[in-house]
Amino acid sequence: MRNNDPLLAAVQVMLILIKIVFIFAIVMLGIGIGALLSVGRAEVLAKIAEAGAPDGAYWLLLAAIALIMGMLMLGYRFFQELGSVVSSVGDGEPFRADNATRLSRMGWISVAAHGLGLVIGGMVAWFAPYVEKMGGHSEMGFGVDGGAILLTLILFILARVFRHGAEMREELEGTV
């Protein structure tokens, strides 16, 4: 039984668009890393030296971009999992064991993304004085977000609720 709920359809379209944006950003950062490793390397190394940053700053910059790509990949995966949950709601069968697994996975993705965010934040904080010497701005904020922690906890709780709902559904089907 397929549900023709316009809200679910709008959410599915929105999730597809969000995933497209994530893919685009990942590809662009990949191209950026390629450019920094090849044609832009000499210019970036010169700017880093001009700012007085240590030699390892170049590699730190590349590592930070790679970690940001990793965060985007986690975000893509998060919305992929969410899309599967939304599809099951549209099918009229949300209380399934695989949805409990998806919600739990989404919780762990959130934990991993926050961990990466803290590491990237430390890298940005270390690099900020040199960026300012190069004439740039380093107002990128990473840190602990109470709302995101709450979301993570809710995902883990919902995973348990869905797992319990799936068990109850199986018991009910077994008694009929």
Chimera marker file (.cmm) of the C-alpha trace (Angstrom):
<marker_set name="trace">
<marker id="1" x="0.000" y="0.000" z="0.000" r="1" g="1" b="0" radius="0.5"/>
<marker id="2" x="1.696" y="3.190" z="-1.239" r="1" g="1" b="0" radius="0.5"/>
<marker id="3" x="0.750" y="6.380" z="0.570" r="1" g="1" b="0" radius="0.5"/>
<marker id="4" x="0.203" y="9.448" z="-1.624" r="1" g="1" b="0" radius="0.5"/>
<marker id="5" x="0.982" y="11.894" z="1.170" r="1" g="1" b="0" radius="0.5"/>
<marker id="6" x="2.196" y="15.195" z="-0.354" r="1" g="1" b="0" radius="0.5"/>
<marker id="7" x="4.369" y="15.893" z="2.700" r="1" g="1" b="0" radius="0.5"/>
<marker id="8" x="6.254" y="12.616" z="2.259" r="1" g="1" b="0" radius="0.5"/>
<marker id="9" x="6.654" y="13.334" z="-1.457" r="1" g="1" b="0" radius="0.5"/>
<marker id="10" x="8.014" y="16.811" z="-0.689" r="1" g="1" b="0" radius="0.5"/>
<marker id="11" x="10.439" y="15.358" z="1.852" r="1" g="1" b="0" radius="0.5"/>
<marker id="12" x="11.654" y="12.761" z="-0.682" r="1" g="1" b="0" radius="0.5"/>
<marker id="13" x="12.275" y="15.502" z="-3.269" r="1" g="1" b="0" radius="0.5"/>
<marker id="14" x="14.045" y="17.636" z="-0.670" r="1" g="1" b="0" radius="0.5"/>
<marker id="15" x="16.239" y="14.691" z="0.364" r="1" g="1" b="0" radius="0.5"/>
<marker id="16" x="17.207" y="14.067" z="-3.257" r="1" g="1" b="0" radius="0.5"/>
<marker id="17" x="18.153" y="17.732" z="-3.684" r="1" g="1" b="0" radius="0.5"/>
<marker id="18" x="20.160" y="17.696" z="-0.449" r="1" g="1" b="0" radius="0.5"/>
<marker id="19" x="22.055" y="14.594" z="-1.591" r="1" g="1" b="0" radius="0.5"/>
<marker id="20" x="22.810" y="16.255" z="-4.931" r="1" g="1" b="0" radius="0.5"/>
<marker id="21" x="24.256" y="19.272" z="-3.091" r="1" g="1" b="0" radius="0.5"/>
<marker id="22" x="26.398" y="16.954" z="-0.959" r="1" g="1" b="0" radius="0.5"/>
<marker id="23" x="27.698" y="15.118" z="-4.029" r="1" g="1" b="0" radius="0.5"/>
<marker id="24" x="28.481" y="18.432" z="-5.749" r="1" g="1" b="0" radius="0.5"/>
<marker id="25" x="30.368" y="19.721" z="-2.692" r="1" g="1" b="0" radius="0.5"/>
<marker id="26" x="32.332" y="16.472" z="-2.351" r="1" g="1" b="0" radius="0.5"/>
<marker id="27" x="33.326" y="16.558" z="-6.016" r="1" g="1" b="0" radius="0.5"/>
<marker id="28" x="34.331" y="20.234" z="-5.802" r="1" g="1" b="0" radius="0.5"/>
<marker id="29" x="36.486" y="19.625" z="-2.731" r="1" g="1" b="0" radius="0.5"/>
<marker id="30" x="38.073" y="16.644" z="-4.493" r="1" g="1" b="0" radius="0.5"/>
<marker id="31" x="38.900" y="18.877" z="-7.444" r="1" g="1" b="0" radius="0.5"/>
<marker id="32" x="40.252" y="21.462" z="-4.989" r="1" g="1" b="0" radius="0.5"/>
<marker id="33" x="42.558" y="18.905" z="-3.397" r="1" g="1" b="0" radius="0.5"/>
<marker id="34" x="43.737" y="17.863" z="-6.843" r="1" g="1" b="0" radius="0.5"/>
<marker id="35" x="44.455" y="21.491" z="-7.719" r="1" g="1" b="0" radius="0.5"/>
<marker id="36" x="46.307" y="22.070" z="-4.443" r="1" g="1" b="0" radius="0.5"/>
<marker id="37" x="48.437" y="18.996" z="-5.096" r="1" g="1" b="0" radius="0.5"/>
<marker id="38" x="49.287" y="20.046" z="-8.641" r="1" g="1" b="0" radius="0.5"/>
<marker id="39" x="48.822" y="23.439" z="-10.299" r="1" g="1" b="0" radius="0.5"/>
<marker id="40" x="48.182" y="25.475" z="-7.147" r="1" g="1" b="0" radius="0.5"/>
<marker id="41" x="50.823" y="23.906" z="-4.953" r="1" g="1" b="0" radius="0.5"/>
<marker id="42" x="53.600" y="26.447" z="-5.548" r="1" g="1" b="0" radius="0.5"/>
<marker id="43" x="51.296" y="29.427" z="-4.974" r="1" g="1" b="0" radius="0.5"/>
<marker id="44" x="49.820" y="27.987" z="-1.780" r="1" g="1" b="0" radius="0.5"/>
<marker id="45" x="53.263" y="27.048" z="-0.446" r="1" g="1" b="0" radius="0.5"/>
<marker id="46" x="54.477" y="30.597" z="-1.149" r="1" g="1" b="0" radius="0.5"/>
<marker id="47" x="51.486" y="32.148" z="0.655" r="1" g="1" b="0" radius="0.5"/>
<marker id="48" x="51.948" y="29.823" z="3.618" r="1" g="1" b="0" radius="0.5"/>
<marker id="49" x="55.654" y="30.705" z="3.834" r="1" g="1" b="0" radius="0.5"/>
<marker id="50" x="54.831" y="34.420" z="3.482" r="1" g="1" b="0" radius="0.5"/>
<marker id="51" x="52.443" y="34.156" z="6.435" r="1" g="1" b="0" radius="0.5"/>
<marker id="52" x="55.179" y="32.556" z="8.535" r="1" g="1" b="0" radius="0.5"/>
<marker id="53" x="53.388" y="29.241" z="8.955" r="1" g="1" b="0" radius="0.5"/>
<marker id="54" x="55.408" y="26.073" z="9.514" r="1" g="1" b="0" radius="0.5"/>
<marker id="55" x="56.105" y="23.817" z="6.533" r="1" g="1" b="0" radius="0.5"/>
<marker id="56" x="53.525" y="21.285" z="7.721" r="1" g="1" b="0" radius="0.5"/>
<marker id="57" x="50.735" y="23.850" z="7.298" r="1" g="1" b="0" radius="0.5"/>
<marker id="58" x="50.333" y="22.867" z="3.654" r="1" g="1" b="0" radius="0.5"/>
<marker id="59" x="49.651" y="19.261" z="4.606" r="1" g="1" b="0" radius="0.5"/>
<marker id="60" x="47.380" y="20.358" z="7.436" r="1" g="1" b="0" radius="0.5"/>
<marker id="61" x="45.350" y="22.361" z="4.927" r="1" g="1" b="0" radius="0.5"/>
<marker id="62" x="45.005" y="19.328" z="2.666" r="1" g="1" b="0" radius="0.5"/>
<marker id="63" x="44.092" y="17.135" z="5.631" r="1" g="1" b="0" radius="0.5"/>
<marker id="64" x="41.437" y="19.623" z="6.759" r="1" g="1" b="0" radius="0.5"/>
<marker id="65" x="39.873" y="19.652" z="3.296" r="1" g="1" b="0" radius="0.5"/>
<marker id="66" x="39.935" y="15.848" z="3.208" r="1" g="1" b="0" radius="0.5"/>
<marker id="67" x="38.250" y="15.721" z="6.628" r="1" g="1" b="0" radius="0.5"/>
<marker id="68" x="35.601" y="18.175" z="5.449" r="1" g="1" b="0" radius="0.5"/>
<marker id="69" x="35.013" y="15.844" z="2.499" r="1" g="1" b="0" radius="0.5"/>
<marker id="70" x="34.640" y="13.026" z="5.011" r="1" g="1" b="0" radius="0.5"/>
<marker id="71" x="32.049" y="15.039" z="6.929" r="1" g="1" b="0" radius="0.5"/>
<marker id="72" x="30.139" y="15.665" z="3.717" r="1" g="1" b="0" radius="0.5"/>
<marker id="73" x="30.236" y="11.953" z="2.902" r="1" g="1" b="0" radius="0.5"/>
<marker id="74" x="28.825" y="11.223" z="6.344" r="1" g="1" b="0" radius="0.5"/>
<marker id="75" x="26.119" y="13.818" z="5.719" r="1" g="1" b="0" radius="0.5"/>
<marker id="76" x="25.255" y="12.196" z="2.401" r="1" g="1" b="0" radius="0.5"/>
<marker id="77" x="24.992" y="8.811" z="4.082" r="1" g="1" b="0" radius="0.5"/>
<marker id="78" x="22.839" y="10.291" z="6.863" r="1" g="1" b="0" radius="0.5"/>
<marker id="79" x="20.318" y="11.641" z="4.358" r="1" g="1" b="0" radius="0.5"/>
<marker id="80" x="20.425" y="8.391" z="2.386" r="1" g="1" b="0" radius="0.5"/>
<marker id="81" x="19.413" y="6.512" z="5.537" r="1" g="1" b="0" radius="0.5"/>
<marker id="82" x="16.718" y="9.093" z="6.296" r="1" g="1" b="0" radius="0.5"/>
<marker id="83" x="15.349" y="8.686" z="2.772" r="1" g="1" b="0" radius="0.5"/>
<marker id="84" x="14.976" y="4.940" z="3.320" r="1" g="1" b="0" radius="0.5"/>
<marker id="85" x="13.093" y="5.550" z="6.576" r="1" g="1" b="0" radius="0.5"/>
<marker id="86" x="10.798" y="8.069" z="4.865" r="1" g="1" b="0" radius="0.5"/>
<marker id="87" x="10.132" y="5.585" z="2.036" r="1" g="1" b="0" radius="0.5"/>
<marker id="88" x="9.090" y="2.927" z="4.531" r="1" g="1" b="0" radius="0.5"/>
<marker id="89" x="6.701" y="5.410" z="6.146" r="1" g="1" b="0" radius="0.5"/>
<marker id="90" x="5.216" y="6.033" z="2.714" r="1" g="1" b="0" radius="0.5"/>
<marker id="91" x="4.827" y="2.277" z="2.248" r="1" g="1" b="0" radius="0.5"/>
<marker id="92" x="2.869" y="2.145" z="5.518" r="1" g="1" b="0" radius="0.5"/>
<marker id="93" x="5.416" y="-0.066" z="7.286" r="1" g="1" b="0" radius="0.5"/>
<marker id="94" x="7.758" y="2.095" z="9.367" r="1" g="1" b="0" radius="0.5"/>
<marker id="95" x="8.126" y="-0.254" z="12.346" r="1" g="1" b="0" radius="0.5"/>
<marker id="96" x="10.621" y="-2.615" z="10.773" r="1" g="1" b="0" radius="0.5"/>
<marker id="97" x="13.901" y="-3.877" z="12.160" r="1" g="1" b="0" radius="0.5"/>
<marker id="98" x="15.849" y="-2.352" z="9.258" r="1" g="1" b="0" radius="0.5"/>
<marker id="99" x="14.506" y="1.105" z="10.173" r="1" g="1" b="0" radius="0.5"/>
<marker id="100" x="15.739" y="0.622" z="13.730" r="1" g="1" b="0" radius="0.5"/>
<marker id="101" x="19.149" y="-0.221" z="12.273" r="1" g="1" b="0" radius="0.5"/>
<marker id="102" x="18.997" y="2.839" z="9.994" r="1" g="1" b="0" radius="0.5"/>
<marker id="103" x="18.144" y="5.171" z="12.875" r="1" g="1" b="0" radius="0.5"/>
<marker id="104" x="20.953" y="3.718" z="14.967" r="1" g="1" b="0" radius="0.5"/>
<marker id="105" x="23.335" y="4.173" z="12.018" r="1" g="1" b="0" radius="0.5"/>
<marker id="106" x="22.171" y="7.778" z="11.699" r="1" g="1" b="0" radius="0.5"/>
<marker id="107" x="22.999" y="8.286" z="15.380" r="1" g="1" b="0" radius="0.5"/>
<marker id="108" x="26.514" y="6.903" z="14.898" r="1" g="1" b="0" radius="0.5"/>
<marker id="109" x="26.972" y="9.012" z="11.767" r="1" g="1" b="0" radius="0.5"/>
<marker id="110" x="26.049" y="12.043" z="13.859" r="1" g="1" b="0" radius="0.5"/>
<marker id="111" x="28.594" y="11.074" z="16.521" r="1" g="1" b="0" radius="0.5"/>
<marker id="112" x="31.302" y="10.600" z="13.874" r="1" g="1" b="0" radius="0.5"/>
<marker id="113" x="30.486" y="13.915" z="12.190" r="1" g="1" b="0" radius="0.5"/>
<marker id="114" x="30.751" y="15.720" z="15.526" r="1" g="1" b="0" radius="0.5"/>
<marker id="115" x="34.095" y="14.087" z="16.208" r="1" g="1" b="0" radius="0.5"/>
<marker id="116" x="35.360" y="15.180" z="12.806" r="1" g="1" b="0" radius="0.5"/>
<marker id="117" x="33.969" y="18.649" z="13.409" r="1" g="1" b="0" radius="0.5"/>
<marker id="118" x="35.955" y="18.977" z="16.616" r="1" g="1" b="0" radius="0.5"/>
<marker id="119" x="39.153" y="17.846" z="14.873" r="1" g="1" b="0" radius="0.5"/>
<marker id="120" x="38.567" y="20.250" z="11.977" r="1" g="1" b="0" radius="0.5"/>
<marker id="121" x="37.781" y="23.022" z="14.458" r="1" g="1" b="0" radius="0.5"/>
<marker id="122" x="41.138" y="22.461" z="16.127" r="1" g="1" b="0" radius="0.5"/>
<marker id="123" x="42.868" y="22.597" z="12.757" r="1" g="1" b="0" radius="0.5"/>
<marker id="124" x="41.067" y="25.804" z="11.828" r="1" g="1" b="0" radius="0.5"/>
<marker id="125" x="41.945" y="27.373" z="15.181" r="1" g="1" b="0" radius="0.5"/>
<marker id="126" x="45.608" y="26.466" z="14.670" r="1" g="1" b="0" radius="0.5"/>
<marker id="127" x="45.618" y="27.848" z="11.120" r="1" g="1" b="0" radius="0.5"/>
<marker id="128" x="43.551" y="31.024" z="11.860" r="1" g="1" b="0" radius="0.5"/>
<marker id="129" x="46.453" y="33.397" z="12.685" r="1" g="1" b="0" radius="0.5"/>
<marker id="130" x="48.185" y="32.504" z="9.420" r="1" g="1" b="0" radius="0.5"/>
<marker id="131" x="45.010" y="32.975" z="7.398" r="1" g="1" b="0" radius="0.5"/>
<marker id="132" x="44.645" y="36.462" z="8.852" r="1" g="1" b="0" radius="0.5"/>
<marker id="133" x="48.275" y="37.258" z="7.937" r="1" g="1" b="0" radius="0.5"/>
<marker id="134" x="47.425" y="36.255" z="4.356" r="1" g="1" b="0" radius="0.5"/>
<marker id="135" x="44.592" y="38.785" z="4.375" r="1" g="1" b="0" radius="0.5"/>
<marker id="136" x="41.799" y="36.261" z="4.839" r="1" g="1" b="0" radius="0.5"/>
<marker id="137" x="39.129" y="35.721" z="7.447" r="1" g="1" b="0" radius="0.5"/>
<marker id="138" x="38.851" y="32.633" z="9.608" r="1" g="1" b="0" radius="0.5"/>
<marker id="139" x="35.422" y="32.856" z="11.150" r="1" g="1" b="0" radius="0.5"/>
<marker id="140" x="34.612" y="29.200" z="10.638" r="1" g="1" b="0" radius="0.5"/>
<marker id="141" x="32.952" y="27.885" z="13.751" r="1" g="1" b="0" radius="0.5"/>
<marker id="142" x="33.117" y="24.285" z="14.891" r="1" g="1" b="0" radius="0.5"/>
<marker id="143" x="32.271" y="23.140" z="18.357" r="1" g="1" b="0" radius="0.5"/>
<marker id="144" x="29.835" y="21.324" z="20.539" r="1" g="1" b="0" radius="0.5"/>
<marker id="145" x="26.236" y="21.970" z="19.498" r="1" g="1" b="0" radius="0.5"/>
<marker id="146" x="23.567" y="21.158" z="22.058" r="1" g="1" b="0" radius="0.5"/>
<marker id="147" x="20.884" y="20.733" z="19.394" r="1" g="1" b="0" radius="0.5"/>
<marker id="148" x="23.000" y="18.259" z="17.474" r="1" g="1" b="0" radius="0.5"/>
<marker id="149" x="23.731" y="16.276" z="20.633" r="1" g="1" b="0" radius="0.5"/>
<marker id="150" x="20.001" y="16.191" z="21.326" r="1" g="1" b="0" radius="0.5"/>
<marker id="151" x="19.352" y="14.978" z="17.764" r="1" g="1" b="0" radius="0.5"/>
<marker id="152" x="21.899" y="12.204" z="18.240" r="1" g="1" b="0" radius="0.5"/>
<marker id="153" x="20.270" y="11.075" z="21.481" r="1" g="1" b="0" radius="0.5"/>
<marker id="154" x="16.811" y="11.195" z="19.886" r="1" g="1" b="0" radius="0.5"/>
<marker id="155" x="18.042" y="9.040" z="17.000" r="1" g="1" b="0" radius="0.5"/>
<marker id="156" x="19.343" y="6.376" z="19.373" r="1" g="1" b="0" radius="0.5"/>
<marker id="157" x="16.079" y="6.452" z="21.371" r="1" g="1" b="0" radius="0.5"/>
<marker id="158" x="13.988" y="6.272" z="18.187" r="1" g="1" b="0" radius="0.5"/>
<marker id="159" x="16.068" y="3.316" z="17.034" r="1" g="1" b="0" radius="0.5"/>
<marker id="160" x="15.063" y="1.477" z="20.220" r="1" g="1" b="0" radius="0.5"/>
<marker id="161" x="11.423" y="2.506" z="19.811" r="1" g="1" b="0" radius="0.5"/>
<marker id="162" x="11.395" y="1.247" z="16.219" r="1" g="1" b="0" radius="0.5"/>
<marker id="163" x="13.141" y="-1.996" z="17.218" r="1" g="1" b="0" radius="0.5"/>
<marker id="164" x="10.544" y="-2.567" z="19.936" r="1" g="1" b="0" radius="0.5"/>
<marker id="165" x="7.726" y="-1.679" z="17.507" r="1" g="1" b="0" radius="0.5"/>
<marker id="166" x="9.092" y="-4.181" z="14.995" r="1" g="1" b="0" radius="0.5"/>
<marker id="167" x="9.204" y="-6.893" z="17.677" r="1" g="1" b="0" radius="0.5"/>
<marker id="168" x="5.630" y="-6.130" z="18.715" r="1" g="1" b="0" radius="0.5"/>
<marker id="169" x="4.532" y="-6.256" z="15.091" r="1" g="1" b="0" radius="0.5"/>
<marker id="170" x="6.176" y="-9.659" z="14.614" r="1" g="1" b="0" radius="0.5"/>
<marker id="171" x="4.490" y="-10.962" z="17.780" r="1" g="1" b="0" radius="0.5"/>
<marker id="172" x="1.136" y="-9.666" z="16.593" r="1" g="1" b="0" radius="0.5"/>
<marker id="173" x="1.549" y="-11.274" z="13.180" r="1" g="1" b="0" radius="0.5"/>
<marker id="174" x="2.517" y="-14.534" z="14.904" r="1" g="1" b="0" radius="0.5"/>
<marker id="175" x="-0.676" y="-14.598" z="16.955" r="1" g="1" b="0" radius="0.5"/>
<marker id="176" x="-3.039" y="-13.953" z="14.041" r="1" g="1" b="0" radius="0.5"/>
<link id1="1" id2="2" r="1" g="1" b="0" radius="0.2"/>
<link id1="2" id2="3" r="1" g="1" b="0" radius="0.2"/>
<link id1="3" id2="4" r="1" g="1" b="0" radius="0.2"/>
<link id1="4" id2="5" r="1" g="1" b="0" radius="0.2"/>
<link id1="5" id2="6" r="1" g="1" b="0" radius="0.2"/>
<link id1="6" id2="7" r="1" g="1" b="0" radius="0.2"/>
<link id1="7" id2="8" r="1" g="1" b="0" radius="0.2"/>
<link id1="8" id2="9" r="1" g="1" b="0" radius="0.2"/>
<link id1="9" id2="10" r="1" g="1" b="0" radius="0.2"/>
<link id1="10" id2="11" r="1" g="1" b="0" radius="0.2"/>
<link id1="11" id2="12" r="1" g="1" b="0" radius="0.2"/>
<link id1="12" id2="13" r="1" g="1" b="0" radius="0.2"/>
<link id1="13" id2="14" r="1" g="1" b="0" radius="0.2"/>
<link id1="14" id2="15" r="1" g="1" b="0" radius="0.2"/>
<link id1="15" id2="16" r="1" g="1" b="0" radius="0.2"/>
<link id1="16" id2="17" r="1" g="1" b="0" radius="0.2"/>
<link id1="17" id2="18" r="1" g="1" b="0" radius="0.2"/>
<link id1="18" id2="19" r="1" g="1" b="0" radius="0.2"/>
<link id1="19" id2="20" r="1" g="1" b="0" radius="0.2"/>
<link id1="20" id2="21" r="1" g="1" b="0" radius="0.2"/>
<link id1="21" id2="22" r="1" g="1" b="0" radius="0.2"/>
<link id1="22" id2="23" r="1" g="1" b="0" radius="0.2"/>
<link id1="23" id2="24" r="1" g="1" b="0" radius="0.2"/>
<link id1="24" id2="25" r="1" g="1" b="0" radius="0.2"/>
<link id1="25" id2="26" r="1" g="1" b="0" radius="0.2"/>
<link id1="26" id2="27" r="1" g="1" b="0" radius="0.2"/>
<link id1="27" id2="28" r="1" g="1" b="0" radius="0.2"/>
<link id1="28" id2="29" r="1" g="1" b="0" radius="0.2"/>
<link id1="29" id2="30" r="1" g="1" b="0" radius="0.2"/>
<link id1="30" id2="31" r="1" g="1" b="0" radius="0.2"/>
<link id1="31" id2="32" r="1" g="1" b="0" radius="0.2"/>
<link id1="32" id2="33" r="1" g="1" b="0" radius="0.2"/>
<link id1="33" id2="34" r="1" g="1" b="0" radius="0.2"/>
<link id1="34" id2="35" r="1" g="1" b="0" radius="0.2"/>
<link id1="35" id2="36" r="1" g="1" b="0" radius="0.2"/>
<link id1="36" id2="37" r="1" g="1" b="0" radius="0.2"/>
<link id1="37" id2="38" r="1" g="1" b="0" radius="0.2"/>
<link id1="38" id2="39" r="1" g="1" b="0" radius="0.2"/>
<link id1="39" id2="40" r="1" g="1" b="0" radius="0.2"/>
<link id1="40" id2="41" r="1" g="1" b="0" radius="0.2"/>
<link id1="41" id2="42" r="1" g="1" b="0" radius="0.2"/>
<link id1="42" id2="43" r="1" g="1" b="0" radius="0.2"/>
<link id1="43" id2="44" r="1" g="1" b="0" radius="0.2"/>
<link id1="44" id2="45" r="1" g="1" b="0" radius="0.2"/>
<link id1="45" id2="46" r="1" g="1" b="0" radius="0.2"/>
<link id1="46" id2="47" r="1" g="1" b="0" radius="0.2"/>
<link id1="47" id2="48" r="1" g="1" b="0" radius="0.2"/>
<link id1="48" id2="49" r="1" g="1" b="0" radius="0.2"/>
<link id1="49" id2="50" r="1" g="1" b="0" radius="0.2"/>
<link id1="50" id2="51" r="1" g="1" b="0" radius="0.2"/>
<link id1="51" id2="52" r="1" g="1" b="0" radius="0.2"/>
<link id1="52" id2="53" r="1" g="1" b="0" radius="0.2"/>
<link id1="53" id2="54" r="1" g="1" b="0" radius="0.2"/>
<link id1="54" id2="55" r="1" g="1" b="0" radius="0.2"/>
<link id1="55" id2="56" r="1" g="1" b="0" radius="0.2"/>
<link id1="56" id2="57" r="1" g="1" b="0" radius="0.2"/>
<link id1="57" id2="58" r="1" g="1" b="0" radius="0.2"/>
<link id1="58" id2="59" r="1" g="1" b="0" radius="0.2"/>
<link id1="59" id2="60" r="1" g="1" b="0" radius="0.2"/>
<link id1="60" id2="61" r="1" g="1" b="0" radius="0.2"/>
<link id1="61" id2="62" r="1" g="1" b="0" radius="0.2"/>
<link id1="62" id2="63" r="1" g="1" b="0" radius="0.2"/>
<link id1="63" id2="64" r="1" g="1" b="0" radius="0.2"/>
<link id1="64" id2="65" r="1" g="1" b="0" radius="0.2"/>
<link id1="65" id2="66" r="1" g="1" b="0" radius="0.2"/>
<link id1="66" id2="67" r="1" g="1" b="0" radius="0.2"/>
<link id1="67" id2="68" r="1" g="1" b="0" radius="0.2"/>
<link id1="68" id2="69" r="1" g="1" b="0" radius="0.2"/>
<link id1="69" id2="70" r="1" g="1" b="0" radius="0.2"/>
<link id1="70" id2="71" r="1" g="1" b="0" radius="0.2"/>
<link id1="71" id2="72" r="1" g="1" b="0" radius="0.2"/>
<link id1="72" id2="73" r="1" g="1" b="0" radius="0.2"/>
<link id1="73" id2="74" r="1" g="1" b="0" radius="0.2"/>
<link id1="74" id2="75" r="1" g="1" b="0" radius="0.2"/>
<link id1="75" id2="76" r="1" g="1" b="0" radius="0.2"/>
<link id1="76" id2="77" r="1" g="1" b="0" radius="0.2"/>
<link id1="77" id2="78" r="1" g="1" b="0" radius="0.2"/>
<link id1="78" id2="79" r="1" g="1" b="0" radius="0.2"/>
<link id1="79" id2="80" r="1" g="1" b="0" radius="0.2"/>
<link id1="80" id2="81" r="1" g="1" b="0" radius="0.2"/>
<link id1="81" id2="82" r="1" g="1" b="0" radius="0.2"/>
<link id1="82" id2="83" r="1" g="1" b="0" radius="0.2"/>
<link id1="83" id2="84" r="1" g="1" b="0" radius="0.2"/>
<link id1="84" id2="85" r="1" g="1" b="0" radius="0.2"/>
<link id1="85" id2="86" r="1" g="1" b="0" radius="0.2"/>
<link id1="86" id2="87" r="1" g="1" b="0" radius="0.2"/>
<link id1="87" id2="88" r="1" g="1" b="0" radius="0.2"/>
<link id1="88" id2="89" r="1" g="1" b="0" radius="0.2"/>
<link id1="89" id2="90" r="1" g="1" b="0" radius="0.2"/>
<link id1="90" id2="91" r="1" g="1" b="0" radius="0.2"/>
<link id1="91" id2="92" r="1" g="1" b="0" radius="0.2"/>
<link id1="92" id2="93" r="1" g="1" b="0" radius="0.2"/>
<link id1="93" id2="94" r="1" g="1" b="0" radius="0.2"/>
<link id1="94" id2="95" r="1" g="1" b="0" radius="0.2"/>
<link id1="95" id2="96" r="1" g="1" b="0" radius="0.2"/>
<link id1="96" id2="97" r="1" g="1" b="0" radius="0.2"/>
<link id1="97" id2="98" r="1" g="1" b="0" radius="0.2"/>
<link id1="98" id2="99" r="1" g="1" b="0" radius="0.2"/>
<link id1="99" id2="100" r="1" g="1" b="0" radius="0.2"/>
<link id1="100" id2="101" r="1" g="1" b="0" radius="0.2"/>
<link id1="101" id2="102" r="1" g="1" b="0" radius="0.2"/>
<link id1="102" id2="103" r="1" g="1" b="0" radius="0.2"/>
<link id1="103" id2="104" r="1" g="1" b="0" radius="0.2"/>
<link id1="104" id2="105" r="1" g="1" b="0" radius="0.2"/>
<link id1="105" id2="106" r="1" g="1" b="0" radius="0.2"/>
<link id1="106" id2="107" r="1" g="1" b="0" radius="0.2"/>
<link id1="107" id2="108" r="1" g="1" b="0" radius="0.2"/>
<link id1="108" id2="109" r="1" g="1" b="0" radius="0.2"/>
<link id1="109" id2="110" r="1" g="1" b="0" radius="0.2"/>
<link id1="110" id2="111" r="1" g="1" b="0" radius="0.2"/>
<link id1="111" id2="112" r="1" g="1" b="0" radius="0.2"/>
<link id1="112" id2="113" r="1" g="1" b="0" radius="0.2"/>
<link id1="113" id2="114" r="1" g="1" b="0" radius="0.2"/>
<link id1="114" id2="115" r="1" g="1" b="0" radius="0.2"/>
<link id1="115" id2="116" r="1" g="1" b="0" radius="0.2"/>
<link id1="116" id2="117" r="1" g="1" b="0" radius="0.2"/>
<link id1="117" id2="118" r="1" g="1" b="0" radius="0.2"/>
<link id1="118" id2="119" r="1" g="1" b="0" radius="0.2"/>
<link id1="119" id2="120" r="1" g="1" b="0" radius="0.2"/>
<link id1="120" id2="121" r="1" g="1" b="0" radius="0.2"/>
<link id1="121" id2="122" r="1" g="1" b="0" radius="0.2"/>
<link id1="122" id2="123" r="1" g="1" b="0" radius="0.2"/>
<link id1="123" id2="124" r="1" g="1" b="0" radius="0.2"/>
<link id1="124" id2="125" r="1" g="1" b="0" radius="0.2"/>
<link id1="125" id2="126" r="1" g="1" b="0" radius="0.2"/>
<link id1="126" id2="127" r="1" g="1" b="0" radius="0.2"/>
<link id1="127" id2="128" r="1" g="1" b="0" radius="0.2"/>
<link id1="128" id2="129" r="1" g="1" b="0" radius="0.2"/>
<link id1="129" id2="130" r="1" g="1" b="0" radius="0.2"/>
<link id1="130" id2="131" r="1" g="1" b="0" radius="0.2"/>
<link id1="131" id2="132" r="1" g="1" b="0" radius="0.2"/>
<link id1="132" id2="133" r="1" g="1" b="0" radius="0.2"/>
<link id1="133" id2="134" r="1" g="1" b="0" radius="0.2"/>
<link id1="134" id2="135" r="1" g="1" b="0" radius="0.2"/>
<link id1="135" id2="136" r="1" g="1" b="0" radius="0.2"/>
<link id1="136" id2="137" r="1" g="1" b="0" radius="0.2"/>
<link id1="137" id2="138" r="1" g="1" b="0" radius="0.2"/>
<link id1="138" id2="139" r="1" g="1" b="0" radius="0.2"/>
<link id1="139" id2="140" r="1" g="1" b="0" radius="0.2"/>
<link id1="140" id2="141" r="1" g="1" b="0" radius="0.2"/>
<link id1="141" id2="142" r="1" g="1" b="0" radius="0.2"/>
<link id1="142" id2="143" r="1" g="1" b="0" radius="0.2"/>
<link id1="143" id2="144" r="1" g="1" b="0" radius="0.2"/>
<link id1="144" id2="145" r="1" g="1" b="0" radius="0.2"/>
<link id1="145" id2="146" r="1" g="1" b="0" radius="0.2"/>
<link id1="146" id2="147" r="1" g="1" b="0" radius="0.2"/>
<link id1="147" id2="148" r="1" g="1" b="0" radius="0.2"/>
<link id1="148" id2="149" r="1" g="1" b="0" radius="0.2"/>
<link id1="149" id2="150" r="1" g="1" b="0" radius="0.2"/>
<link id1="150" id2="151" r="1" g="1" b="0" radius="0.2"/>
<link id1="151" id2="152" r="1" g="1" b="0" radius="0.2"/>
<link id1="152" id2="153" r="1" g="1" b="0" radius="0.2"/>
<link id1="153" id2="154" r="1" g="1" b="0" radius="0.2"/>
<link id1="154" id2="155" r="1" g="1" b="0" radius="0.2"/>
<link id1="155" id2="156" r="1" g="1" b="0" radius="0.2"/>
<link id1="156" id2="157" r="1" g="1" b="0" radius="0.2"/>
<link id1="157" id2="158" r="1" g="1" b="0" radius="0.2"/>
<link id1="158" id2="159" r="1" g="1" b="0" radius="0.2"/>
<link id1="159" id2="160" r="1" g="1" b="0" radius="0.2"/>
<link id1="160" id2="161" r="1" g="1" b="0" radius="0.2"/>
<link id1="161" id2="162" r="1" g="1" b="0" radius="0.2"/>
<link id1="162" id2="163" r="1" g="1" b="0" radius="0.2"/>
<link id1="163" id2="164" r="1" g="1" b="0" radius="0.2"/>
<link id1="164" id2="165" r="1" g="1" b="0" radius="0.2"/>
<link id1="165" id2="166" r="1" g="1" b="0" radius="0.2"/>
<link id1="166" id2="167" r="1" g="1" b="0" radius="0.2"/>
<link id1="167" id2="168" r="1" g="1" b="0" radius="0.2"/>
<link id1="168" id2="169" r="1" g="1" b="0" radius="0.2"/>
<link id1="169" id2="170" r="1" g="1" b="0" radius="0.2"/>
<link id1="170" id2="171" r="1" g="1" b="0" radius="0.2"/>
<link id1="171" id2="172" r="1" g="1" b="0" radius="0.2"/>
<link id1="172" id2="173" r="1" g="1" b="0" radius="0.2"/>
<link id1="173" id2="174" r="1" g="1" b="0" radius="0.2"/>
<link id1="174" id2="175" r="1" g="1" b="0" radius="0.2"/>
<link id1="175" id2="176" r="1" g="1" b="0" radius="0.2"/>
</marker_set>
